[in-house]
């Protein structure tokens, strides 16, 4: 019999993630793991500044005869935008890569335009084969599977690896950080780098064969990457990265506009997080987002609890507009789109996938040694 339980230290609970565990004090495995990792991964202090200075000096010296110092994936969101801004303040010669899948929030699109114009960086805009890409989204919806954004997540990582290899770029700057995303709900999800899973979804539910679209595999991502020669760095873990300060700095720098929430830079991910996941799968990703801010001292548990009481969508009008937009994007009527949303949820593991997904818990346990 299900008994609801919420962590006594953060806001994670077993309603969103049935795999969560609690110790005798009621503390969940998520925050326990983060607090254990923080002393060796997060340096919002003078030690972090020394690390950043050494990082920049190493990049500049190593790449002084190269066309670029580093590569950065950008979405128009806060984290990747701040990486681009910070790199500019350090005088780094960056190659920015953006996936234009037609789902960007117009605010994020404008943010990117202004940021690239102000920094003067070279930005490569990649548009996937839209017929195939749209059909993958339709397949995920028809399959009633949780991660509707898996194709874009996979393609940006593949693009970064491909362009780094093509341009012989030795460093990749990653916007992932402990301050804003130390907790990512795992459950029994499939890693977004699993191209085998995406192709299996398309084979089962799709209509368009994947001829031009190549997806990254877990072998490409985690095994071959070690021999790629590219060093992956996370600068934001070496600074006091505060979300309000970051937004203010970007506003002052290029007129950056905040788009309303974590990952709302895409209309698809806004819909995914604010409606699709909580309605169909009972997952409210705000819990993991808010706890990340709690652990970095940017929000109290009480503030997070109060925010969780508010509606996910800011208005019913915005929800309906997003539904209509996505129905049009998929090339179907709103009624057909709603019929897909009404399908019973399907577990990702019911679809053929890479066996490497099953060793993820072990990999997380030894992540410090693997990375």
C-alpha atoms as a printed R data frame, in Angstrom:
    type eleno elety resid chain resno      x      y       z
1   ATOM     1    CA   UNK     A     1  0.000  0.000   0.000
2   ATOM     2    CA   UNK     A     2  1.369  3.419  -0.987
3   ATOM     3    CA   UNK     A     3  2.294  5.752   1.864
4   ATOM     4    CA   UNK     A     4  3.171  9.307   0.884
5   ATOM     5    CA   UNK     A     5  6.492 10.607   2.212
6   ATOM     6    CA   UNK     A     6  8.333 13.887   1.665
7   ATOM     7    CA   UNK     A     7 11.960 14.499   2.598
8   ATOM     8    CA   UNK     A     8 12.313 16.394   5.878
9   ATOM     9    CA   UNK     A     9 15.311 18.313   4.537
10  ATOM    10    CA   UNK     A    10 14.255 19.155   0.976
11  ATOM    11    CA   UNK     A    11 11.021 18.959  -1.046
12  ATOM    12    CA   UNK     A    12 11.546 15.678  -2.908
13  ATOM    13    CA   UNK     A    13  8.885 13.011  -2.364
14  ATOM    14    CA   UNK     A    14  7.857  9.535  -3.437
15  ATOM    15    CA   UNK     A    15  4.869 10.825  -5.427
16  ATOM    16    CA   UNK     A    16  7.154 12.060  -8.197
17  ATOM    17    CA   UNK     A    17  9.764  9.308  -7.950
18  ATOM    18    CA   UNK     A    18  8.861  5.874  -6.578
19  ATOM    19    CA   UNK     A    19 12.545  4.869  -6.494
20  ATOM    20    CA   UNK     A    20 13.403  7.514  -3.888
21  ATOM    21    CA   UNK     A    21 14.645  6.248  -0.510
22  ATOM    22    CA   UNK     A    22 14.695  7.836   2.950
23  ATOM    23    CA   UNK     A    23 16.987  7.310   5.924
24  ATOM    24    CA   UNK     A    24 15.943  7.071   9.565
25  ATOM    25    CA   UNK     A    25 15.796 10.864   9.862
26  ATOM    26    CA   UNK     A    26 13.551 11.186   6.815
27  ATOM    27    CA   UNK     A    27 16.304 12.563   4.567
28  ATOM    28    CA   UNK     A    28 16.099 11.395   0.956
29  ATOM    29    CA   UNK     A    29 18.891  9.834  -1.062
30  ATOM    30    CA   UNK     A    30 18.923 12.811  -3.457
31  ATOM    31    CA   UNK     A    31 19.900 15.522  -0.994
32  ATOM    32    CA   UNK     A    32 22.146 13.126   0.937
33  ATOM    33    CA   UNK     A    33 24.063 12.406  -2.266
34  ATOM    34    CA   UNK     A    34 24.356 16.091  -3.199
35  ATOM    35    CA   UNK     A    35 25.595 17.135   0.235
36  ATOM    36    CA   UNK     A    36 28.202 14.389   0.046
37  ATOM    37    CA   UNK     A    37 29.359 15.540  -3.396
38  ATOM    38    CA   UNK     A    38 29.377 19.288  -2.831
39  ATOM    39    CA   UNK     A    39 32.728 19.611  -0.995
40  ATOM    40    CA   UNK     A    40 34.542 18.043  -3.951
41  ATOM    41    CA   UNK     A    41 32.484 19.512  -6.819
42  ATOM    42    CA   UNK     A    42 31.202 22.974  -5.865
43  ATOM    43    CA   UNK     A    43 33.553 25.855  -5.043
44  ATOM    44    CA   UNK     A    44 31.673 29.185  -4.712
45  ATOM    45    CA   UNK     A    45 34.671 30.766  -2.965
46  ATOM    46    CA   UNK     A    46 38.274 31.860  -3.381
47  ATOM    47    CA   UNK     A    47 39.280 28.287  -4.148
48  ATOM    48    CA   UNK     A    48 36.817 28.359  -7.033
49  ATOM    49    CA   UNK     A    49 38.262 31.640  -8.313
50  ATOM    50    CA   UNK     A    50 41.744 30.119  -8.328
51  ATOM    51    CA   UNK     A    51 40.383 27.120 -10.203
52  ATOM    52    CA   UNK     A    52 38.701 29.363 -12.790
53  ATOM    53    CA   UNK     A    53 41.840 31.445 -13.281
54  ATOM    54    CA   UNK     A    54 43.875 28.279 -13.790
55  ATOM    55    CA   UNK     A    55 41.242 26.884 -16.152
56  ATOM    56    CA   UNK     A    56 41.236 29.992 -18.358
57  ATOM    57    CA   UNK     A    57 45.037 30.192 -18.381
58  ATOM    58    CA   UNK     A    58 45.312 26.540 -19.397
59  ATOM    59    CA   UNK     A    59 42.741 26.896 -22.184
60  ATOM    60    CA   UNK     A    60 44.398 30.004 -23.620
61  ATOM    61    CA   UNK     A    61 47.886 28.543 -23.509
62  ATOM    62    CA   UNK     A    62 46.893 25.170 -24.944
63  ATOM    63    CA   UNK     A    63 44.769 26.651 -27.743
64  ATOM    64    CA   UNK     A    64 46.770 29.777 -28.615
65  ATOM    65    CA   UNK     A    65 47.410 28.485 -32.149
66  ATOM    66    CA   UNK     A    66 43.920 27.025 -32.636
67  ATOM    67    CA   UNK     A    67 40.978 28.814 -34.316
68  ATOM    68    CA   UNK     A    68 38.846 28.403 -31.169
69  ATOM    69    CA   UNK     A    69 39.557 28.017 -27.472
70  ATOM    70    CA   UNK     A    70 36.395 26.090 -26.680
71  ATOM    71    CA   UNK     A    71 32.923 25.042 -27.790
72  ATOM    72    CA   UNK     A    72 29.656 25.898 -26.008
73  ATOM    73    CA   UNK     A    73 26.142 24.561 -26.554
74  ATOM    74    CA   UNK     A    74 23.583 27.366 -26.227
75  ATOM    75    CA   UNK     A    75 19.793 27.290 -25.925
76  ATOM    76    CA   UNK     A    76 18.867 30.866 -24.996
77  ATOM    77    CA   UNK     A    77 18.379 29.739 -21.389
78  ATOM    78    CA   UNK     A    78 20.127 31.230 -18.372
79  ATOM    79    CA   UNK     A    79 22.880 28.678 -17.754
80  ATOM    80    CA   UNK     A    80 24.242 28.409 -21.294
81  ATOM    81    CA   UNK     A    81 23.789 32.159 -21.832
82  ATOM    82    CA   UNK     A    82 25.765 32.920 -18.709
83  ATOM    83    CA   UNK     A    83 28.545 30.562 -19.819
84  ATOM    84    CA   UNK     A    84 28.786 32.504 -23.077
85  ATOM    85    CA   UNK     A    85 28.788 35.816 -21.203
86  ATOM    86    CA   UNK     A    86 31.387 34.625 -18.671
87  ATOM    87    CA   UNK     A    87 33.613 33.240 -21.444
88  ATOM    88    CA   UNK     A    88 33.455 36.619 -23.181
89  ATOM    89    CA   UNK     A    89 34.563 38.382 -19.973
90  ATOM    90    CA   UNK     A    90 37.566 36.031 -19.904
91  ATOM    91    CA   UNK     A    91 38.516 36.728 -23.502
92  ATOM    92    CA   UNK     A    92 37.862 33.162 -24.657
93  ATOM    93    CA   UNK     A    93 37.360 32.528 -28.360
94  ATOM    94    CA   UNK     A    94 34.223 30.407 -28.343
95  ATOM    95    CA   UNK     A    95 32.285 28.495 -30.972
96  ATOM    96    CA   UNK     A    96 28.605 28.436 -29.984
97  ATOM    97    CA   UNK     A    97 26.298 25.682 -31.245
98  ATOM    98    CA   UNK     A    98 22.499 25.905 -31.242
99  ATOM    99    CA   UNK     A    99 19.840 23.408 -32.355
100 ATOM   100    CA   UNK     A   100 16.971 25.210 -34.095
101 ATOM   101    CA   UNK     A   101 14.109 22.710 -34.078
102 ATOM   102    CA   UNK     A   102 11.348 25.285 -34.448
103 ATOM   103    CA   UNK     A   103 10.315 24.909 -30.801
104 ATOM   104    CA   UNK     A   104 12.263 27.783 -29.236
105 ATOM   105    CA   UNK     A   105 10.426 30.247 -27.039
106 ATOM   106    CA   UNK     A   106 10.584 33.539 -29.021
107 ATOM   107    CA   UNK     A   107 12.030 35.227 -25.929
108 ATOM   108    CA   UNK     A   108 14.928 32.749 -25.923
109 ATOM   109    CA   UNK     A   109 15.497 33.260 -29.645
110 ATOM   110    CA   UNK     A   110 15.812 37.005 -29.072
111 ATOM   111    CA   UNK     A   111 18.085 36.416 -26.077
112 ATOM   112    CA   UNK     A   112 20.451 34.406 -28.241
113 ATOM   113    CA   UNK     A   113 20.453 36.976 -31.014
114 ATOM   114    CA   UNK     A   114 21.359 39.799 -28.630
115 ATOM   115    CA   UNK     A   115 23.947 37.727 -26.777
116 ATOM   116    CA   UNK     A   116 25.746 36.591 -29.923
117 ATOM   117    CA   UNK     A   117 25.686 40.130 -31.307
118 ATOM   118    CA   UNK     A   118 27.155 41.594 -28.101
119 ATOM   119    CA   UNK     A   119 29.845 38.948 -27.571
120 ATOM   120    CA   UNK     A   120 30.760 38.652 -31.240
121 ATOM   121    CA   UNK     A   121 31.107 34.871 -30.999
122 ATOM   122    CA   UNK     A   122 30.654 32.584 -33.980
123 ATOM   123    CA   UNK     A   123 27.415 30.622 -33.661
124 ATOM   124    CA   UNK     A   124 26.544 27.554 -35.704
125 ATOM   125    CA   UNK     A   125 22.787 26.998 -36.019
126 ATOM   126    CA   UNK     A   126 21.825 23.415 -36.791
127 ATOM   127    CA   UNK     A   127 18.389 22.540 -38.068
128 ATOM   128    CA   UNK     A   128 17.549 18.828 -38.043
129 ATOM   129    CA   UNK     A   129 15.694 17.154 -40.883
130 ATOM   130    CA   UNK     A   130 12.310 18.567 -39.901
131 ATOM   131    CA   UNK     A   131 10.149 15.829 -41.439
132 ATOM   132    CA   UNK     A   132 12.006 13.160 -39.478
133 ATOM   133    CA   UNK     A   133 12.368 15.255 -36.338
134 ATOM   134    CA   UNK     A   134  8.668 16.150 -36.139
135 ATOM   135    CA   UNK     A   135  7.764 12.518 -36.633
136 ATOM   136    CA   UNK     A   136  9.996 11.518 -33.702
137 ATOM   137    CA   UNK     A   137  7.990 13.910 -31.512
138 ATOM   138    CA   UNK     A   138  4.752 12.435 -32.845
139 ATOM   139    CA   UNK     A   139  6.103  8.960 -32.067
140 ATOM   140    CA   UNK     A   140  6.924  9.905 -28.478
141 ATOM   141    CA   UNK     A   141  3.428 11.331 -28.043
142 ATOM   142    CA   UNK     A   142  1.717  8.337 -29.653
143 ATOM   143    CA   UNK     A   143  3.888  6.041 -27.573
144 ATOM   144    CA   UNK     A   144  2.806  7.969 -24.463
145 ATOM   145    CA   UNK     A   145  6.423  8.126 -23.283
146 ATOM   146    CA   UNK     A   146  7.670 10.630 -20.690
147 ATOM   147    CA   UNK     A   147 10.658 12.433 -22.214
148 ATOM   148    CA   UNK     A   148  9.308 14.359 -25.195
149 ATOM   149    CA   UNK     A   149 12.520 16.410 -25.409
150 ATOM   150    CA   UNK     A   150 14.891 13.463 -25.741
151 ATOM   151    CA   UNK     A   151 15.608 14.036 -29.450
152 ATOM   152    CA   UNK     A   152 16.781 17.628 -28.990
153 ATOM   153    CA   UNK     A   153 18.858 16.760 -25.928
154 ATOM   154    CA   UNK     A   154 20.540 13.980 -27.862
155 ATOM   155    CA   UNK     A   155 21.179 16.036 -30.991
156 ATOM   156    CA   UNK     A   156 22.825 18.976 -29.209
157 ATOM   157    CA   UNK     A   157 25.343 16.680 -27.513
158 ATOM   158    CA   UNK     A   158 26.058 14.925 -30.810
159 ATOM   159    CA   UNK     A   159 26.478 18.270 -32.576
160 ATOM   160    CA   UNK     A   160 28.931 19.453 -29.930
161 ATOM   161    CA   UNK     A   161 31.003 16.294 -30.266
162 ATOM   162    CA   UNK     A   162 30.937 16.429 -34.075
163 ATOM   163    CA   UNK     A   163 31.885 20.111 -34.305
164 ATOM   164    CA   UNK     A   164 34.607 19.748 -31.683
165 ATOM   165    CA   UNK     A   165 36.135 16.925 -33.719
166 ATOM   166    CA   UNK     A   166 35.708 18.725 -37.046
167 ATOM   167    CA   UNK     A   167 37.314 21.950 -35.753
168 ATOM   168    CA   UNK     A   168 39.851 20.216 -33.489
169 ATOM   169    CA   UNK     A   169 38.516 22.008 -30.443
170 ATOM   170    CA   UNK     A   170 40.074 20.720 -27.246
171 ATOM   171    CA   UNK     A   171 37.746 22.147 -24.595
172 ATOM   172    CA   UNK     A   172 33.980 22.094 -24.131
173 ATOM   173    CA   UNK     A   173 32.306 24.420 -21.606
174 ATOM   174    CA   UNK     A   174 29.189 22.907 -20.064
175 ATOM   175    CA   UNK     A   175 26.451 24.937 -18.365
176 ATOM   176    CA   UNK     A   176 25.447 22.079 -16.041
177 ATOM   177    CA   UNK     A   177 25.955 23.097 -12.443
178 ATOM   178    CA   UNK     A   178 25.247 22.149  -8.850
179 ATOM   179    CA   UNK     A   179 23.801 25.548  -7.906
180 ATOM   180    CA   UNK     A   180 20.758 25.198 -10.188
181 ATOM   181    CA   UNK     A   181 20.497 21.490 -10.992
182 ATOM   182    CA   UNK     A   182 22.235 19.381  -8.381
183 ATOM   183    CA   UNK     A   183 19.175 17.136  -8.205
184 ATOM   184    CA   UNK     A   184 17.744 15.581 -11.341
185 ATOM   185    CA   UNK     A   185 14.905 13.133 -10.763
186 ATOM   186    CA   UNK     A   186 15.985  9.765 -12.056
187 ATOM   187    CA   UNK     A   187 13.352  7.128 -11.378
188 ATOM   188    CA   UNK     A   188 13.595  4.454 -14.070
189 ATOM   189    CA   UNK     A   189 14.257  6.805 -16.945
190 ATOM   190    CA   UNK     A   190 16.267  6.239 -20.119
191 ATOM   191    CA   UNK     A   191 19.413  8.306 -20.601
192 ATOM   192    CA   UNK     A   192 18.801 10.884 -23.351
193 ATOM   193    CA   UNK     A   193 22.056  9.836 -25.045
194 ATOM   194    CA   UNK     A   194 20.567  6.425 -25.846
195 ATOM   195    CA   UNK     A   195 20.111  6.597 -29.602
196 ATOM   196    CA   UNK     A   196 19.122  2.915 -29.653
197 ATOM   197    CA   UNK     A   197 16.036  3.751 -27.598
198 ATOM   198    CA   UNK     A   198 15.058  6.727 -29.803
199 ATOM   199    CA   UNK     A   199 15.347  4.612 -32.953
200 ATOM   200    CA   UNK     A   200 13.281  1.855 -31.333
201 ATOM   201    CA   UNK     A   201 10.557  4.378 -30.456
202 ATOM   202    CA   UNK     A   202 10.523  5.615 -34.036
203 ATOM   203    CA   UNK     A   203 10.421  2.084 -35.435
204 ATOM   204    CA   UNK     A   204  7.460  1.168 -33.227
205 ATOM   205    CA   UNK     A   205  5.346  4.335 -33.477
206 ATOM   206    CA   UNK     A   206  6.726  6.410 -36.341
207 ATOM   207    CA   UNK     A   207  5.820  6.812 -39.986
208 ATOM   208    CA   UNK     A   208  8.948  8.570 -41.240
209 ATOM   209    CA   UNK     A   209 12.130  6.450 -41.586
210 ATOM   210    CA   UNK     A   210 15.246  7.978 -40.022
211 ATOM   211    CA   UNK     A   211 17.402  8.470 -43.093
212 ATOM   212    CA   UNK     A   212 19.113 11.804 -42.427
213 ATOM   213    CA   UNK     A   213 18.942 12.035 -38.629
214 ATOM   214    CA   UNK     A   214 21.730 10.329 -36.695
215 ATOM   215    CA   UNK     A   215 21.419 10.021 -32.935
216 ATOM   216    CA   UNK     A   216 24.188  9.640 -30.397
217 ATOM   217    CA   UNK     A   217 24.530  6.313 -28.583
218 ATOM   218    CA   UNK     A   218 25.573  5.710 -24.997
219 ATOM   219    CA   UNK     A   219 28.757  4.104 -26.277
220 ATOM   220    CA   UNK     A   220 29.548  7.275 -28.269
221 ATOM   221    CA   UNK     A   221 28.809  9.481 -25.283
222 ATOM   222    CA   UNK     A   222 30.474  7.726 -22.385
223 ATOM   223    CA   UNK     A   223 33.018  5.295 -23.789
224 ATOM   224    CA   UNK     A   224 34.309  6.870 -26.990
225 ATOM   225    CA   UNK     A   225 34.294 10.349 -25.413
226 ATOM   226    CA   UNK     A   226 37.216  9.404 -23.185
227 ATOM   227    CA   UNK     A   227 39.356  9.020 -26.300
228 ATOM   228    CA   UNK     A   228 38.048 12.058 -28.179
229 ATOM   229    CA   UNK     A   229 40.708 14.413 -26.843
230 ATOM   230    CA   UNK     A   230 38.050 16.950 -25.751
231 ATOM   231    CA   UNK     A   231 38.179 18.100 -22.117
232 ATOM   232    CA   UNK     A   232 34.741 18.855 -20.656
233 ATOM   233    CA   UNK     A   233 34.625 21.631 -18.068
234 ATOM   234    CA   UNK     A   234 31.877 23.067 -15.843
235 ATOM   235    CA   UNK     A   235 32.948 26.618 -14.933
236 ATOM   236    CA   UNK     A   236 29.704 27.447 -13.069
237 ATOM   237    CA   UNK     A   237 30.676 25.007 -10.320
238 ATOM   238    CA   UNK     A   238 33.648 27.237  -9.503
239 ATOM   239    CA   UNK     A   239 31.757 30.437  -8.769
240 ATOM   240    CA   UNK     A   240 28.896 31.642  -6.537
241 ATOM   241    CA   UNK     A   241 26.365 31.119  -9.311
242 ATOM   242    CA   UNK     A   242 23.175 32.839  -8.155
243 ATOM   243    CA   UNK     A   243 20.178 32.790 -10.506
244 ATOM   244    CA   UNK     A   244 19.039 36.340  -9.697
245 ATOM   245    CA   UNK     A   245 22.530 37.758 -10.114
246 ATOM   246    CA   UNK     A   246 22.995 35.870 -13.368
247 ATOM   247    CA   UNK     A   247 19.749 37.220 -14.818
248 ATOM   248    CA   UNK     A   248 20.659 40.758 -13.720
249 ATOM   249    CA   UNK     A   249 24.143 40.523 -15.260
250 ATOM   250    CA   UNK     A   250 22.701 39.277 -18.565
251 ATOM   251    CA   UNK     A   251 20.028 41.988 -18.530
252 ATOM   252    CA   UNK     A   252 22.693 44.658 -18.051
253 ATOM   253    CA   UNK     A   253 24.957 43.132 -20.686
254 ATOM   254    CA   UNK     A   254 22.605 42.557 -23.600
255 ATOM   255    CA   UNK     A   255 19.002 43.144 -22.562
256 ATOM   256    CA   UNK     A   256 18.407 39.472 -21.746
257 ATOM   257    CA   UNK     A   257 14.796 38.694 -20.767
258 ATOM   258    CA   UNK     A   258 13.790 36.002 -18.303
259 ATOM   259    CA   UNK     A   259 11.319 33.574 -19.853
260 ATOM   260    CA   UNK     A   260  9.521 32.438 -16.695
261 ATOM   261    CA   UNK     A   261 10.986 29.171 -15.438
262 ATOM   262    CA   UNK     A   262 13.618 26.446 -15.607
263 ATOM   263    CA   UNK     A   263 13.824 25.129 -19.195
264 ATOM   264    CA   UNK     A   264 11.012 27.377 -20.421
265 ATOM   265    CA   UNK     A   265 13.333 28.561 -23.202
266 ATOM   266    CA   UNK     A   266 11.612 25.878 -25.299
267 ATOM   267    CA   UNK     A   267  7.851 25.711 -25.759
268 ATOM   268    CA   UNK     A   268  8.109 21.933 -25.760
269 ATOM   269    CA   UNK     A   269  9.997 21.681 -22.462
270 ATOM   270    CA   UNK     A   270  7.660 24.238 -20.867
271 ATOM   271    CA   UNK     A   271  4.693 22.074 -21.860
272 ATOM   272    CA   UNK     A   272  6.557 18.929 -20.831
273 ATOM   273    CA   UNK     A   273  7.299 20.199 -17.334
274 ATOM   274    CA   UNK     A   274  4.158 22.220 -16.648
275 ATOM   275    CA   UNK     A   275  1.520 19.862 -18.014
276 ATOM   276    CA   UNK     A   276  2.568 16.608 -19.669
277 ATOM   277    CA   UNK     A   277  4.767 15.103 -16.924
278 ATOM   278    CA   UNK     A   278  2.671 16.153 -13.904
279 ATOM   279    CA   UNK     A   279 -0.668 15.308 -15.547
280 ATOM   280    CA   UNK     A   280  0.262 11.975 -17.119
281 ATOM   281    CA   UNK     A   281  3.154 10.729 -14.985
282 ATOM   282    CA   UNK     A   282  2.665 12.547 -11.678
283 ATOM   283    CA   UNK     A   283  6.108 14.177 -11.937
284 ATOM   284    CA   UNK     A   284  6.539 17.786 -10.827
285 ATOM   285    CA   UNK     A   285 10.072 18.734 -11.831
286 ATOM   286    CA   UNK     A   286  9.831 21.946  -9.835
287 ATOM   287    CA   UNK     A   287 10.692 19.844  -6.778
288 ATOM   288    CA   UNK     A   288 14.148 18.987  -8.063
289 ATOM   289    CA   UNK     A   289 14.680 22.511  -9.445
290 ATOM   290    CA   UNK     A   290 13.735 24.155  -6.151
291 ATOM   291    CA   UNK     A   291 15.843 21.845  -4.058
292 ATOM   292    CA   UNK     A   292 18.872 22.670  -6.169
293 ATOM   293    CA   UNK     A   293 18.286 26.309  -5.199
294 ATOM   294    CA   UNK     A   294 17.796 25.289  -1.557
295 ATOM   295    CA   UNK     A   295 21.104 23.440  -1.422
296 ATOM   296    CA   UNK     A   296 22.962 26.410  -2.947
297 ATOM   297    CA   UNK     A   297 21.377 28.834  -0.465
298 ATOM   298    CA   UNK     A   298 19.166 30.676  -2.971
299 ATOM   299    CA   UNK     A   299 15.821 29.495  -1.603
300 ATOM   300    CA   UNK     A   300 14.480 28.194   1.695
301 ATOM   301    CA   UNK     A   301 12.486 24.990   2.057
302 ATOM   302    CA   UNK     A   302  9.510 27.083   3.166
303 ATOM   303    CA   UNK     A   303  9.715 29.251   0.032
304 ATOM   304    CA   UNK     A   304  9.876 26.135  -2.133
305 ATOM   305    CA   UNK     A   305  6.847 24.605  -0.404
306 ATOM   306    CA   UNK     A   306  4.871 27.808  -0.998
307 ATOM   307    CA   UNK     A   307  5.836 27.912  -4.680
308 ATOM   308    CA   UNK     A   308  4.779 24.282  -5.130
309 ATOM   309    CA   UNK     A   309  1.264 25.288  -4.139
310 ATOM   310    CA   UNK     A   310  1.014 27.588  -7.158
311 ATOM   311    CA   UNK     A   311 -0.277 26.390 -10.564
312 ATOM   312    CA   UNK     A   312  2.359 25.057 -12.935
313 ATOM   313    CA   UNK     A   313  1.089 27.095 -15.892
314 ATOM   314    CA   UNK     A   314  0.871 30.841 -15.338
315 ATOM   315    CA   UNK     A   315 -2.519 30.871 -17.090
316 ATOM   316    CA   UNK     A   316 -4.996 28.578 -18.798
317 ATOM   317    CA   UNK     A   317 -4.632 30.719 -21.920
318 ATOM   318    CA   UNK     A   318 -0.899 29.952 -22.134
319 ATOM   319    CA   UNK     A   319 -1.531 26.223 -21.694
320 ATOM   320    CA   UNK     A   320 -4.088 26.190 -24.498
321 ATOM   321    CA   UNK     A   321 -1.779 28.259 -26.721
322 ATOM   322    CA   UNK     A   322  1.053 25.769 -26.162
323 ATOM   323    CA   UNK     A   323 -1.218 22.827 -26.939
324 ATOM   324    CA   UNK     A   324 -2.347 24.461 -30.197
325 ATOM   325    CA   UNK     A   325  1.237 25.356 -31.119
326 ATOM   326    CA   UNK     A   326  2.437 21.779 -30.589
327 ATOM   327    CA   UNK     A   327 -0.541 20.309 -32.440
328 ATOM   328    CA   UNK     A   328  0.237 22.580 -35.409
329 ATOM   329    CA   UNK     A   329  3.937 21.666 -35.135
330 ATOM   330    CA   UNK     A   330  3.040 17.972 -35.315
331 ATOM   331    CA   UNK     A   331  0.699 18.635 -38.245
332 ATOM   332    CA   UNK     A   332 -2.410 17.286 -36.522
333 ATOM   333    CA   UNK     A   333 -5.673 18.687 -35.218
334 ATOM   334    CA   UNK     A   334 -5.992 19.764 -31.611
335 ATOM   335    CA   UNK     A   335 -8.425 16.888 -31.064
336 ATOM   336    CA   UNK     A   336 -5.841 14.367 -32.273
337 ATOM   337    CA   UNK     A   337 -3.176 15.959 -30.073
338 ATOM   338    CA   UNK     A   338 -5.513 15.767 -27.068
339 ATOM   339    CA   UNK     A   339 -6.227 12.109 -27.857
340 ATOM   340    CA   UNK     A   340 -2.489 11.371 -27.634
341 ATOM   341    CA   UNK     A   341 -2.332 13.154 -24.286
342 ATOM   342    CA   UNK     A   342 -5.197 10.981 -23.023
343 ATOM   343    CA   UNK     A   343 -3.375  7.700 -23.761
344 ATOM   344    CA   UNK     A   344 -2.272  5.685 -20.703
345 ATOM   345    CA   UNK     A   345  1.361  6.331 -19.733
346 ATOM   346    CA   UNK     A   346  4.031  3.914 -20.915
347 ATOM   347    CA   UNK     A   347  7.290  3.125 -19.106
348 ATOM   348    CA   UNK     A   348 10.437  3.862 -21.115
349 ATOM   349    CA   UNK     A   349 12.002  0.530 -20.190
350 ATOM   350    CA   UNK     A   350  9.220 -1.243 -22.129
351 ATOM   351    CA   UNK     A   351 10.953 -0.037 -25.325
352 ATOM   352    CA   UNK     A   352 14.227 -1.651 -26.529
353 ATOM   353    CA   UNK     A   353 17.174  0.300 -25.119
354 ATOM   354    CA   UNK     A   354 20.887  0.074 -24.423
355 ATOM   355    CA   UNK     A   355 21.951 -2.201 -21.582
356 ATOM   356    CA   UNK     A   356 24.249  0.616 -20.421
357 ATOM   357    CA   UNK     A   357 21.183  2.296 -18.883
358 ATOM   358    CA   UNK     A   358 21.165 -0.422 -16.237
359 ATOM   359    CA   UNK     A   359 24.609  0.435 -14.908
360 ATOM   360    CA   UNK     A   360 23.704  4.112 -14.376
361 ATOM   361    CA   UNK     A   361 23.317  3.738 -10.571
362 ATOM   362    CA   UNK     A   362 26.807  2.250 -10.368
363 ATOM   363    CA   UNK     A   363 28.210  4.951 -12.647
364 ATOM   364    CA   UNK     A   364 26.687  7.666 -10.443
365 ATOM   365    CA   UNK     A   365 28.225  6.099  -7.364
366 ATOM   366    CA   UNK     A   366 31.695  6.303  -8.880
367 ATOM   367    CA   UNK     A   367 31.123  9.421 -11.018
368 ATOM   368    CA   UNK     A   368 34.072 11.292  -9.523
369 ATOM   369    CA   UNK     A   369 36.491  8.616 -10.683
370 ATOM   370    CA   UNK     A   370 34.792  8.106 -14.069
371 ATOM   371    CA   UNK     A   371 34.785 11.833 -14.931
